[in-house]
Amino acid sequence: MWRITSRLDPSRWMEYTDSGWTADPETRLIVLDQAGRPQPMTPTGPHYTPTGADDPFCLYLIGMGVIPAPELSGTPPTTPALLPERPDSDRTVY
C-alpha cells in the first residue's frame, strides 16, 4: 500500500490501501474525473489503459501527476506487463 503527499502543500495527499483509496478534497475530484481513462506513464507516453476506475496502477499515475511535488511512501503498484504488439498494428501511439 502507498501514500503520495505534496512536498509543497501538506493539504494535498492520496492514499491507497486494501480497502480502497482516499484523498484530500481537491485531489479526490480530479481522480474521480480521470479514473478509468488512459494515463501517461511518462510525460511523452506511452499511455496506460486501466482495467477499470479502481485500477491501482491508474490511480497511482493520476496521483503522481496531479499532486504538486509528489513524494511517495510505501510500496507502489507494479507496472503491468506490456501486451505484445498486434501484427496488424499501424504503430500509432494515442
Backbone as XML, in Angstrom:
<?xml version="1.0"?>
<chain id="A" units="angstrom">
  <residue number="1" name="MET">
    <atom name="N" x="0.822" y="-1.147" z="0.000"/>
    <atom name="CA" x="0.000" y="0.000" z="0.000"/>
    <atom name="C" x="0.889" y="1.242" z="0.000"/>
  </residue>
  <residue number="2" name="TRP">
    <atom name="N" x="0.338" y="2.354" z="-0.470"/>
    <atom name="CA" x="1.171" y="3.533" z="-0.669"/>
    <atom name="C" x="0.425" y="4.818" z="-0.327"/>
  </residue>
  <residue number="3" name="ARG">
    <atom name="N" x="1.210" y="5.872" z="-0.178"/>
    <atom name="CA" x="0.682" y="7.210" z="0.091"/>
    <atom name="C" x="1.533" y="8.220" z="-0.665"/>
  </residue>
  <residue number="4" name="ILE">
    <atom name="N" x="0.862" y="9.159" z="-1.327"/>
    <atom name="CA" x="1.542" y="10.243" z="-2.025"/>
    <atom name="C" x="1.190" y="11.533" z="-1.299"/>
  </residue>
  <residue number="5" name="THR">
    <atom name="N" x="2.205" y="12.295" z="-0.919"/>
    <atom name="CA" x="1.982" y="13.595" z="-0.280"/>
    <atom name="C" x="2.754" y="14.656" z="-1.060"/>
  </residue>
  <residue number="6" name="SER">
    <atom name="N" x="2.303" y="15.891" z="-0.943"/>
    <atom name="CA" x="2.982" y="17.001" z="-1.612"/>
    <atom name="C" x="4.052" y="17.567" z="-0.702"/>
  </residue>
  <residue number="7" name="ARG">
    <atom name="N" x="5.241" y="17.767" z="-1.272"/>
    <atom name="CA" x="6.311" y="18.410" z="-0.504"/>
    <atom name="C" x="6.085" y="19.911" z="-0.393"/>
  </residue>
  <residue number="8" name="LEU">
    <atom name="N" x="5.201" y="20.477" z="-1.243"/>
    <atom name="CA" x="4.953" y="21.918" z="-1.253"/>
    <atom name="C" x="3.677" y="22.319" z="-0.527"/>
  </residue>
  <residue number="9" name="ASP">
    <atom name="N" x="2.699" y="21.439" z="-0.511"/>
    <atom name="CA" x="1.391" y="21.753" z="0.057"/>
    <atom name="C" x="0.920" y="20.568" z="0.897"/>
  </residue>
  <residue number="10" name="PRO">
    <atom name="N" x="1.077" y="20.643" z="2.220"/>
    <atom name="CA" x="0.736" y="19.498" z="3.072"/>
    <atom name="C" x="-0.748" y="19.113" z="3.036"/>
  </residue>
  <residue number="11" name="SER">
    <atom name="N" x="-1.595" y="19.977" z="2.458"/>
    <atom name="CA" x="-3.014" y="19.623" z="2.388"/>
    <atom name="C" x="-3.326" y="18.716" z="1.202"/>
  </residue>
  <residue number="12" name="ARG">
    <atom name="N" x="-2.350" y="18.482" z="0.319"/>
    <atom name="CA" x="-2.564" y="17.625" z="-0.860"/>
    <atom name="C" x="-1.960" y="16.246" z="-0.612"/>
  </residue>
  <residue number="13" name="TRP">
    <atom name="N" x="-2.790" y="15.199" z="-0.737"/>
    <atom name="CA" x="-2.331" y="13.825" z="-0.496"/>
    <atom name="C" x="-3.301" y="12.839" z="-1.136"/>
  </residue>
  <residue number="14" name="MET">
    <atom name="N" x="-2.839" y="11.605" z="-1.290"/>
    <atom name="CA" x="-3.661" y="10.499" z="-1.772"/>
    <atom name="C" x="-3.091" y="9.226" z="-1.166"/>
  </residue>
  <residue number="15" name="GLU">
    <atom name="N" x="-3.978" y="8.304" z="-0.793"/>
    <atom name="CA" x="-3.542" y="7.064" z="-0.155"/>
    <atom name="C" x="-4.322" y="5.884" z="-0.735"/>
  </residue>
  <residue number="16" name="TYR">
    <atom name="N" x="-3.618" y="4.770" z="-0.934"/>
    <atom name="CA" x="-4.238" y="3.543" z="-1.422"/>
    <atom name="C" x="-3.941" y="2.422" z="-0.436"/>
  </residue>
  <residue number="17" name="THR">
    <atom name="N" x="-5.013" y="1.738" z="0.024"/>
    <atom name="CA" x="-4.877" y="0.608" z="0.940"/>
    <atom name="C" x="-5.718" y="-0.553" z="0.414"/>
  </residue>
  <residue number="18" name="ASP">
    <atom name="N" x="-5.725" y="-1.637" z="1.157"/>
    <atom name="CA" x="-6.528" y="-2.802" z="0.771"/>
    <atom name="C" x="-8.017" y="-2.472" z="0.658"/>
  </residue>
  <residue number="19" name="SER">
    <atom name="N" x="-8.453" y="-1.467" z="1.384"/>
    <atom name="CA" x="-9.879" y="-1.136" z="1.369"/>
    <atom name="C" x="-10.243" y="-0.067" z="0.341"/>
  </residue>
  <residue number="20" name="GLY">
    <atom name="N" x="-9.285" y="0.384" z="-0.471"/>
    <atom name="CA" x="-9.578" y="1.380" z="-1.500"/>
    <atom name="C" x="-8.660" y="2.585" z="-1.392"/>
  </residue>
  <residue number="21" name="TRP">
    <atom name="N" x="-9.111" y="3.708" z="-1.959"/>
    <atom name="CA" x="-8.285" y="4.900" z="-1.945"/>
    <atom name="C" x="-9.028" y="6.070" z="-1.302"/>
  </residue>
  <residue number="22" name="THR">
    <atom name="N" x="-8.249" y="6.987" z="-0.745"/>
    <atom name="CA" x="-8.772" y="8.227" z="-0.179"/>
    <atom name="C" x="-7.830" y="9.341" z="-0.592"/>
  </residue>
  <residue number="23" name="ALA">
    <atom name="N" x="-8.320" y="10.566" z="-0.541"/>
    <atom name="CA" x="-7.502" y="11.714" z="-0.921"/>
    <atom name="C" x="-8.114" y="12.983" z="-0.329"/>
  </residue>
  <residue number="24" name="ASP">
    <atom name="N" x="-7.327" y="14.053" z="-0.362"/>
    <atom name="CA" x="-7.864" y="15.347" z="0.043"/>
    <atom name="C" x="-8.967" y="15.746" z="-0.941"/>
  </residue>
  <residue number="25" name="PRO">
    <atom name="N" x="-9.846" y="16.677" z="-0.579"/>
    <atom name="CA" x="-10.985" y="17.014" z="-1.445"/>
    <atom name="C" x="-10.610" y="17.444" z="-2.869"/>
  </residue>
  <residue number="26" name="GLU">
    <atom name="N" x="-9.588" y="18.263" z="-3.032"/>
    <atom name="CA" x="-9.197" y="18.724" z="-4.369"/>
    <atom name="C" x="-8.685" y="17.572" z="-5.234"/>
  </residue>
  <residue number="27" name="THR">
    <atom name="N" x="-7.795" y="16.772" z="-4.665"/>
    <atom name="CA" x="-7.253" y="15.627" z="-5.393"/>
    <atom name="C" x="-8.355" y="14.618" z="-5.697"/>
  </residue>
  <residue number="28" name="ARG">
    <atom name="N" x="-9.256" y="14.412" z="-4.755"/>
    <atom name="CA" x="-10.353" y="13.454" z="-4.940"/>
    <atom name="C" x="-11.186" y="13.799" z="-6.170"/>
  </residue>
  <residue number="29" name="LEU">
    <atom name="N" x="-11.521" y="15.072" z="-6.346"/>
    <atom name="CA" x="-12.318" y="15.486" z="-7.503"/>
    <atom name="C" x="-11.591" y="15.210" z="-8.819"/>
  </residue>
  <residue number="30" name="ILE">
    <atom name="N" x="-10.299" y="15.480" z="-8.851"/>
    <atom name="CA" x="-9.514" y="15.235" z="-10.062"/>
    <atom name="C" x="-9.443" y="13.742" z="-10.350"/>
  </residue>
  <residue number="31" name="VAL">
    <atom name="N" x="-9.183" y="12.950" z="-9.324"/>
    <atom name="CA" x="-9.083" y="11.494" z="-9.501"/>
    <atom name="C" x="-10.411" y="10.929" z="-9.986"/>
  </residue>
  <residue number="32" name="LEU">
    <atom name="N" x="-11.509" y="11.364" z="-9.400"/>
    <atom name="CA" x="-12.822" y="10.867" z="-9.832"/>
    <atom name="C" x="-13.082" y="11.205" z="-11.300"/>
  </residue>
  <residue number="33" name="ASP">
    <atom name="N" x="-12.608" y="12.361" z="-11.745"/>
    <atom name="CA" x="-12.783" y="12.759" z="-13.138"/>
    <atom name="C" x="-11.921" y="11.930" z="-14.090"/>
  </residue>
  <residue number="34" name="GLN">
    <atom name="N" x="-10.712" y="11.581" z="-13.657"/>
    <atom name="CA" x="-9.759" y="10.912" z="-14.550"/>
    <atom name="C" x="-9.711" y="9.394" z="-14.410"/>
  </residue>
  <residue number="35" name="ALA">
    <atom name="N" x="-10.222" y="8.843" z="-13.323"/>
    <atom name="CA" x="-10.130" y="7.398" z="-13.090"/>
    <atom name="C" x="-10.808" y="6.628" z="-14.218"/>
  </residue>
  <residue number="36" name="GLY">
    <atom name="N" x="-10.153" y="5.584" z="-14.656"/>
    <atom name="CA" x="-10.690" y="4.750" z="-15.720"/>
    <atom name="C" x="-10.297" y="5.196" z="-17.108"/>
  </residue>
  <residue number="37" name="ARG">
    <atom name="N" x="-9.666" y="6.368" z="-17.223"/>
    <atom name="CA" x="-9.210" y="6.871" z="-18.522"/>
    <atom name="C" x="-7.728" y="6.539" z="-18.708"/>
  </residue>
  <residue number="38" name="PRO">
    <atom name="N" x="-7.265" y="6.409" z="-19.950"/>
    <atom name="CA" x="-5.832" y="6.179" z="-20.170"/>
    <atom name="C" x="-4.988" y="7.293" z="-19.544"/>
  </residue>
  <residue number="39" name="GLN">
    <atom name="N" x="-3.882" y="6.901" z="-18.923"/>
    <atom name="CA" x="-2.994" y="7.844" z="-18.246"/>
    <atom name="C" x="-1.585" y="7.719" z="-18.796"/>
  </residue>
  <residue number="40" name="PRO">
    <atom name="N" x="-0.879" y="8.850" z="-18.978"/>
    <atom name="CA" x="0.500" y="8.765" z="-19.457"/>
    <atom name="C" x="1.407" y="8.148" z="-18.399"/>
  </residue>
  <residue number="41" name="MET">
    <atom name="N" x="2.259" y="7.233" z="-18.841"/>
    <atom name="CA" x="3.219" y="6.604" z="-17.920"/>
    <atom name="C" x="4.470" y="7.471" z="-17.785"/>
  </residue>
  <residue number="42" name="THR">
    <atom name="N" x="4.738" y="8.300" z="-18.793"/>
    <atom name="CA" x="5.797" y="9.298" z="-18.758"/>
    <atom name="C" x="5.204" y="10.553" z="-19.390"/>
  </residue>
  <residue number="43" name="PRO">
    <atom name="N" x="5.843" y="11.697" z="-19.271"/>
    <atom name="CA" x="5.264" y="12.908" z="-19.870"/>
    <atom name="C" x="4.986" y="12.800" z="-21.374"/>
  </residue>
  <residue number="44" name="THR">
    <atom name="N" x="5.735" y="11.978" z="-22.082"/>
    <atom name="CA" x="5.533" y="11.859" z="-23.528"/>
    <atom name="C" x="4.886" y="10.536" z="-23.930"/>
  </residue>
  <residue number="45" name="GLY">
    <atom name="N" x="4.394" y="9.765" z="-22.980"/>
    <atom name="CA" x="3.772" y="8.473" z="-23.287"/>
    <atom name="C" x="4.773" y="7.365" z="-23.065"/>
  </residue>
  <residue number="46" name="PRO">
    <atom name="N" x="4.380" y="6.152" z="-23.202"/>
    <atom name="CA" x="3.087" y="5.669" z="-23.662"/>
    <atom name="C" x="2.019" y="5.843" z="-22.589"/>
  </residue>
  <residue number="47" name="HIS">
    <atom name="N" x="0.777" y="5.621" z="-22.981"/>
    <atom name="CA" x="-0.344" y="5.716" z="-22.060"/>
    <atom name="C" x="-0.718" y="4.324" z="-21.559"/>
  </residue>
  <residue number="48" name="TYR">
    <atom name="N" x="-1.120" y="4.278" z="-20.301"/>
    <atom name="CA" x="-1.590" y="3.040" z="-19.700"/>
    <atom name="C" x="-3.114" y="3.046" z="-19.750"/>
  </residue>
  <residue number="49" name="THR">
    <atom name="N" x="-3.704" y="2.007" z="-20.287"/>
    <atom name="CA" x="-5.155" y="1.870" z="-20.326"/>
    <atom name="C" x="-5.590" y="1.041" z="-19.124"/>
  </residue>
  <residue number="50" name="PRO">
    <atom name="N" x="-6.328" y="1.645" z="-18.204"/>
    <atom name="CA" x="-6.701" y="0.937" z="-16.976"/>
    <atom name="C" x="-7.741" y="-0.154" z="-17.203"/>
  </residue>
  <residue number="51" name="THR">
    <atom name="N" x="-7.797" y="-1.070" z="-16.251"/>
    <atom name="CA" x="-8.778" y="-2.151" z="-16.303"/>
    <atom name="C" x="-10.118" y="-1.708" z="-15.741"/>
  </residue>
  <residue number="52" name="GLY">
    <atom name="N" x="-10.162" y="-0.558" z="-15.092"/>
    <atom name="CA" x="-11.391" y="-0.020" z="-14.516"/>
    <atom name="C" x="-11.083" y="1.192" z="-13.669"/>
  </residue>
  <residue number="53" name="ALA">
    <atom name="N" x="-12.115" y="1.795" z="-13.103"/>
    <atom name="CA" x="-11.938" y="3.018" z="-12.319"/>
    <atom name="C" x="-11.152" y="2.794" z="-11.028"/>
  </residue>
  <residue number="54" name="ASP">
    <atom name="N" x="-11.091" y="1.554" z="-10.538"/>
    <atom name="CA" x="-10.362" y="1.266" z="-9.292"/>
    <atom name="C" x="-8.997" y="0.632" z="-9.553"/>
  </residue>
  <residue number="55" name="ASP">
    <atom name="N" x="-8.502" y="0.700" z="-10.764"/>
    <atom name="CA" x="-7.207" y="0.121" z="-11.122"/>
    <atom name="C" x="-6.108" y="0.814" z="-10.309"/>
  </residue>
  <residue number="56" name="PRO">
    <atom name="N" x="-5.384" y="0.077" z="-9.442"/>
    <atom name="CA" x="-4.394" y="0.709" z="-8.566"/>
    <atom name="C" x="-3.267" y="1.412" z="-9.311"/>
  </residue>
  <residue number="57" name="PHE">
    <atom name="N" x="-2.815" y="0.851" z="-10.435"/>
    <atom name="CA" x="-1.733" y="1.499" z="-11.172"/>
    <atom name="C" x="-2.216" y="2.807" z="-11.801"/>
  </residue>
  <residue number="58" name="CYS">
    <atom name="N" x="-3.436" y="2.817" z="-12.309"/>
    <atom name="CA" x="-4.015" y="4.037" z="-12.869"/>
    <atom name="C" x="-4.148" y="5.111" z="-11.784"/>
  </residue>
  <residue number="59" name="LEU">
    <atom name="N" x="-4.646" y="4.732" z="-10.618"/>
    <atom name="CA" x="-4.785" y="5.682" z="-9.517"/>
    <atom name="C" x="-3.431" y="6.244" z="-9.105"/>
  </residue>
  <residue number="60" name="TYR">
    <atom name="N" x="-2.421" y="5.391" z="-9.079"/>
    <atom name="CA" x="-1.064" y="5.830" z="-8.749"/>
    <atom name="C" x="-0.566" y="6.863" z="-9.767"/>
  </residue>
  <residue number="61" name="LEU">
    <atom name="N" x="-0.759" y="6.583" z="-11.061"/>
    <atom name="CA" x="-0.322" y="7.521" z="-12.101"/>
    <atom name="C" x="-1.035" y="8.862" z="-11.974"/>
  </residue>
  <residue number="62" name="ILE">
    <atom name="N" x="-2.330" y="8.830" z="-11.698"/>
    <atom name="CA" x="-3.074" y="10.080" z="-11.531"/>
    <atom name="C" x="-2.528" y="10.860" z="-10.343"/>
  </residue>
  <residue number="63" name="GLY">
    <atom name="N" x="-2.365" y="10.177" z="-9.214"/>
    <atom name="CA" x="-1.861" y="10.845" z="-8.013"/>
    <atom name="C" x="-0.496" y="11.478" z="-8.229"/>
  </residue>
  <residue number="64" name="MET">
    <atom name="N" x="0.409" y="10.746" z="-8.871"/>
    <atom name="CA" x="1.751" y="11.284" z="-9.125"/>
    <atom name="C" x="1.703" y="12.465" z="-10.093"/>
  </residue>
  <residue number="65" name="GLY">
    <atom name="N" x="0.680" y="12.496" z="-10.938"/>
    <atom name="CA" x="0.575" y="13.570" z="-11.911"/>
    <atom name="C" x="-0.122" y="14.821" z="-11.413"/>
  </residue>
  <residue number="66" name="VAL">
    <atom name="N" x="-1.003" y="14.701" z="-10.433"/>
    <atom name="CA" x="-1.787" y="15.866" z="-10.018"/>
    <atom name="C" x="-1.379" y="16.455" z="-8.671"/>
  </residue>
  <residue number="67" name="ILE">
    <atom name="N" x="-0.654" y="15.723" z="-7.881"/>
    <atom name="CA" x="-0.206" y="16.254" z="-6.591"/>
    <atom name="C" x="1.121" y="16.986" z="-6.812"/>
  </residue>
  <residue number="68" name="PRO">
    <atom name="N" x="1.186" y="18.271" z="-6.442"/>
    <atom name="CA" x="2.409" y="19.038" z="-6.691"/>
    <atom name="C" x="3.595" y="18.506" z="-5.882"/>
  </residue>
  <residue number="69" name="ALA">
    <atom name="N" x="4.738" y="18.387" z="-6.544"/>
    <atom name="CA" x="5.968" y="17.885" z="-5.928"/>
    <atom name="C" x="5.682" y="16.621" z="-5.125"/>
  </residue>
  <residue number="70" name="PRO">
    <atom name="N" x="5.220" y="15.550" z="-5.804"/>
    <atom name="CA" x="4.798" y="14.351" z="-5.079"/>
    <atom name="C" x="5.958" y="13.619" z="-4.407"/>
  </residue>
  <residue number="71" name="GLU">
    <atom name="N" x="5.652" y="13.094" z="-3.235"/>
    <atom name="CA" x="6.603" y="12.258" z="-2.507"/>
    <atom name="C" x="5.879" y="10.973" z="-2.140"/>
  </residue>
  <residue number="72" name="LEU">
    <atom name="N" x="6.464" y="9.849" z="-2.480"/>
    <atom name="CA" x="5.842" y="8.550" z="-2.279"/>
    <atom name="C" x="6.367" y="7.888" z="-1.020"/>
  </residue>
  <residue number="73" name="SER">
    <atom name="N" x="5.455" y="7.280" z="-0.266"/>
    <atom name="CA" x="5.853" y="6.402" z="0.834"/>
    <atom name="C" x="5.082" y="5.100" z="0.671"/>
  </residue>
  <residue number="74" name="GLY">
    <atom name="N" x="5.675" y="4.025" z="1.113"/>
    <atom name="CA" x="5.047" y="2.722" z="0.942"/>
    <atom name="C" x="5.508" y="2.056" z="-0.346"/>
  </residue>
  <residue number="75" name="THR">
    <atom name="N" x="4.785" y="1.033" z="-0.761"/>
    <atom name="CA" x="5.141" y="0.258" z="-1.942"/>
    <atom name="C" x="4.175" y="0.578" z="-3.077"/>
  </residue>
  <residue number="76" name="PRO">
    <atom name="N" x="4.677" y="1.181" z="-4.152"/>
    <atom name="CA" x="3.780" y="1.499" z="-5.270"/>
    <atom name="C" x="3.356" y="0.228" z="-6.002"/>
  </residue>
  <residue number="77" name="PRO">
    <atom name="N" x="2.281" y="0.313" z="-6.782"/>
    <atom name="CA" x="1.863" y="-0.857" z="-7.555"/>
    <atom name="C" x="2.905" y="-1.175" z="-8.620"/>
  </residue>
  <residue number="78" name="THR">
    <atom name="N" x="2.996" y="-2.426" z="-8.983"/>
    <atom name="CA" x="3.951" y="-2.799" z="-10.028"/>
    <atom name="C" x="3.416" y="-2.380" z="-11.389"/>
  </residue>
  <residue number="79" name="THR">
    <atom name="N" x="4.331" y="-2.078" z="-12.278"/>
    <atom name="CA" x="3.954" y="-1.702" z="-13.637"/>
    <atom name="C" x="3.466" y="-2.948" z="-14.359"/>
  </residue>
  <residue number="80" name="PRO">
    <atom name="N" x="2.246" y="-2.905" z="-14.891"/>
    <atom name="CA" x="1.741" y="-4.071" z="-15.618"/>
    <atom name="C" x="2.600" y="-4.368" z="-16.849"/>
  </residue>
  <residue number="81" name="ALA">
    <atom name="N" x="2.671" y="-5.631" z="-17.210"/>
    <atom name="CA" x="3.435" y="-6.027" z="-18.395"/>
    <atom name="C" x="2.748" y="-5.486" z="-19.645"/>
  </residue>
  <residue number="82" name="LEU">
    <atom name="N" x="3.547" y="-5.067" z="-20.599"/>
    <atom name="CA" x="3.002" y="-4.592" z="-21.865"/>
    <atom name="C" x="2.484" y="-5.770" z="-22.670"/>
  </residue>
  <residue number="83" name="LEU">
    <atom name="N" x="1.376" y="-5.561" z="-23.327"/>
    <atom name="CA" x="0.847" y="-6.597" z="-24.198"/>
    <atom name="C" x="1.666" y="-6.651" z="-25.475"/>
  </residue>
  <residue number="84" name="PRO">
    <atom name="N" x="1.838" y="-7.825" z="-26.070"/>
    <atom name="CA" x="2.588" y="-7.891" z="-27.322"/>
    <atom name="C" x="1.873" y="-7.090" z="-28.408"/>
  </residue>
  <residue number="85" name="GLU">
    <atom name="N" x="2.661" y="-6.519" z="-29.296"/>
    <atom name="CA" x="2.098" y="-5.718" z="-30.374"/>
    <atom name="C" x="1.329" y="-6.598" z="-31.346"/>
  </residue>
  <residue number="86" name="ARG">
    <atom name="N" x="0.176" y="-6.128" z="-31.760"/>
    <atom name="CA" x="-0.620" y="-6.871" z="-32.737"/>
    <atom name="C" x="0.065" y="-6.802" z="-34.096"/>
  </residue>
  <residue number="87" name="PRO">
    <atom name="N" x="0.023" y="-7.876" z="-34.854"/>
    <atom name="CA" x="0.662" y="-7.868" z="-36.176"/>
    <atom name="C" x="0.037" y="-6.848" z="-37.131"/>
  </residue>
  <residue number="88" name="ASP">
    <atom name="N" x="-1.247" y="-6.533" z="-36.955"/>
    <atom name="CA" x="-1.895" y="-5.588" z="-37.858"/>
    <atom name="C" x="-1.843" y="-4.140" z="-37.340"/>
  </residue>
  <residue number="89" name="SER">
    <atom name="N" x="-1.070" y="-3.890" z="-36.303"/>
    <atom name="CA" x="-0.981" y="-2.562" z="-35.734"/>
    <atom name="C" x="-0.295" y="-1.592" z="-36.687"/>
  </residue>
  <residue number="90" name="ASP">
    <atom name="N" x="-0.814" y="-0.346" z="-36.730"/>
    <atom name="CA" x="-0.166" y="0.668" z="-37.554"/>
    <atom name="C" x="0.881" y="1.458" z="-36.768"/>
  </residue>
  <residue number="91" name="ARG">
    <atom name="N" x="1.153" y="1.028" z="-35.511"/>
    <atom name="CA" x="2.165" y="1.602" z="-34.628"/>
    <atom name="C" x="1.840" y="3.037" z="-34.208"/>
  </residue>
  <residue number="92" name="THR">
    <atom name="N" x="0.585" y="3.452" z="-34.331"/>
    <atom name="CA" x="0.183" y="4.776" z="-33.897"/>
    <atom name="C" x="0.048" y="4.772" z="-32.396"/>
  </residue>
  <residue number="93" name="VAL">
    <atom name="N" x="0.633" y="5.759" z="-31.746"/>
    <atom name="CA" x="0.525" y="5.908" z="-30.298"/>
    <atom name="C" x="-0.506" y="6.997" z="-30.028"/>
  </residue>
  <residue number="94" name="TYR">
    <atom name="N" x="-1.500" y="6.676" z="-29.213"/>
    <atom name="CA" x="-2.557" y="7.646" z="-28.898"/>
    <atom name="C" x="-2.357" y="8.222" z="-27.535"/>
  </residue>
</chain>
